[in-house]
Amino acid sequence: MRRELVLAGLVAVSFSLGACRRKQVPVAAVTTAPVTGSVAGVDRSQLVRDSIERARADSMARLASSSDAVNLRTALEAGVRFDYDAADITDDGRAVLDAKLPILRANQTVRIRISGHTDSRGSDEYNLALGLRRAASARKYLSDRGIAVGRIDVVSFGEERPAVSGDDEGSFSQNRRAEFEILSGADALRIPR
């Protein structure tokens, strides 16, 4: 929820900054040339309107591409949850992983790391092994659908990096997860076609 609010705030700020730039560019264009009249069959007021429309379209394209990049990054970094003492991908997990597939296919230079995590129940050794099975399960899901294994690193942290503290089922369920981190290629994310 907090990430969504931050993203919404960034989009709003980007949009308002883009709107400010749009207002400044046309004012300079209007003050340097008369708005009415025509020269050699060219209507200057139409030229000004066209210039304003081009500036608005450029601003909207910049805004769209910046918010698209944020959305692509968010989809790539979305985590997967697991059932108790399991490394099988759930239906919800499949949906999260399926959203990553077109982005990874369209961005062949992107490399990711999947880290497996567990709740605090079980021995350290068992939890490290379970975390690794969870990360490997997510990697296998992606690789079975055409993503090169060499683009996906896996690591296990077991119970060492809990998402939340607590000794109740709500806390345990949030800690049974695989997290995704972009290692390289995030600077030039392209929208899948």
N, C-alpha and C positions, 0 to 999 in steps of 0.2 A: 504494500500500500504506500509506504513512504517513498519507494523508488518511483512509483507512478506519479506521486505528487511532485517530486523533484523534476521528473521528465516533463510534466505538464507546465511547471514553472519555467523551465528552460525554453520550451516551445513558445510560451507567451512572451518571454523577454526577447527571444529572437525575432518574433513577429513584430513586436513594437519597435525594436531597433531597425528592422527592415522598413517599417512604415515611416520612421523618421527620415531615413535616407531618401525614400521616394519623394517626400515633400521638398527636400532641399534641392535635388537635381532639377526638377521642372522649374523652380523659381529662378535659378540661374539662367536657364534656357529662355524663359519668358522675358527677363530683363535685358537680355542681349540682342533680342530681335523683336520687331513689331509682331503682334499676334495676328493682325488682320492684313488684308491685301494679298496680292499675288505677284510673283516675279516670274516671267517666262512661263506662265501657265501653271506655276506651283503655288498651291494654297498654303501659306505659312501657318495658319491656324491648324490645318490638318497635319503639317509636319510636327508641330508642337504636341498635338494629341497623340500622334504616332510615337513620338519620343517618350511621352509620359507612359504610354501603354508598354513600350519596350522596357522601360525602367521598372515598371510594376511587375512585368512578367519575369524579368531577371531576379528581382527581389523575391518573388514567390518561388522561383526555381531554387534559389539559394536556401530559402527557408525549408522547402520540401526536402532538398538533399541533406540538410543538416538533421532534420527530424527523422528522415529515413535511416540515416547512419546510426542515430541513437536507437531507433527501433530494431535495426538489424543486430546491433551490439547486444541489446537487451534480450533478443531471441537467442542469440548464441550463448549468452551467459546464464540463461534460465536453468535452474536446477531440476533434478529428478528426485522424487521421494521413493522409498522402498518400504515394504512390509517388514514386520518383525522377523529377524533372523533369516532374511531372504535377499537374494541378489537378482531375482527375476524382475524384468521390466513390467510395470503395471500398465493398465490402459491409459492412465493419466501420464505416465512416463513416456509411453509411445507417442502421445500427442505432442509433448514437449520436444522429443527427439525428432519427430517428423517435421516440426517447424524449422529445425536447424538444417535439414537436408538441402532444400533449395538454395539457402544462403551459402552453405559450404560448397555446393556444386558450382555456383556462380563466382565464387571467390577461391580459386585454386591455391592461392598463396597463404590462405589462413591456416594457421596451426593452432590447435587447442590442447589444453590439459584437462583431464577429468580426474577429480580427486574424490575418492570414496571415503565416506564417514559413517560412523555407527553411533548408537546411543551408548550409555555407560555400562550397560549390562554385559557380562562376559569378561574373559581375561583379555589382557592387552594383546597377546599373540592372536587369540581368536578374532578380536575386533580388527586388528590390522589385516588379517587374511580376509575377513568378510568385507572390509572396505575396499580391498583390492579386487575382490570378485564383483562388487557393485560397479566399480569404475570400468573393469574389463567387460562387464555385461553391456554397459552403455556404449563402449567403444565397438563391441561386436555388432550391436544393433546398427550403428552408423556404417561400419565397414561392410556389413551384409547388404547394404543399400547403396554401395558404390563409393563410399568415402575411403580414400587410401589410409591404411593403418598407420603409415609413416607420418601422417599429419596429426595423429592423436596420441599424446602422451598420457599415461595413467600413473597415479600415485595413490597411496592409501595413508590416511591420517588416523584411521580407527576412531577412537573416542577422544583423541587429543584436542580437537578443534570443534567444540560443540557450537551449533548455531544459537542455541538458547540454553540457559541453565535450568535445572529443575529435575525432580525425580518423580514426575508423573507422566502418564501416557501422552499427554499433549506435547510435553517437552521431548520425550523419547521419539515421537513420530517426526518431529521437525529435525532431529539430529540424524535420522536414518536417511542419508541422501548422497547424491553425487553432485558435485559442483563443477562448473565449467568456467575455464579461464582462457581468454584469447592470448596466445603466446606471440603471434606475429601475424601481420597482414591486416590488422584492424584499421589502419590509417586510410585505406582505399577501398572500403567495402562498397560493392556494387549491388544494386537491387537485382534480384533474380528476374529473368525475363520469361 
